[in-house]
Amino acid sequence: MQFAVTLQQQRFPQWRTPQLEFPQDQASEMFLFFRSFLLATA
């Protein structure tokens, strides 16, 4: 998942890393991230 985190920080530097701050919410955070990523690249 390191690649996704790096990509997230590059594309959205204002975002914080959800894996480090909200580990219990990692699944939903990653889902929202990938959904927005797919929408942005569609």
Secondary structure, 3 states (H helix, E strand, C coil): CHHHHHHHHHHCCCCCCHHHHCHHHHHHHHHHHHHHHHHHHC
